[in-house]
């Protein structure tokens, strides 16, 4: 399984937790160690978005996919 397939599989695993709060996550791109995602729904306007990205999502992705060095939310 290649890196992008692993990322998409992890996103599918994470999605239900974000959906419970009215949010969602979409894969945008993976390039040069940076994973680009799009947080939508309630996650898009959440004041805790940076915390969710840096303290929760990035470490989870890095634990499973060490090639990921950065995580960037692409604005809608």
Beta strands, then each sheet from edge to edge (+ up, - down):
strand 1: 23-31
strand 2: 34-41
strand 3: 70-73
sheet 1: 1+ 2- 3-
end
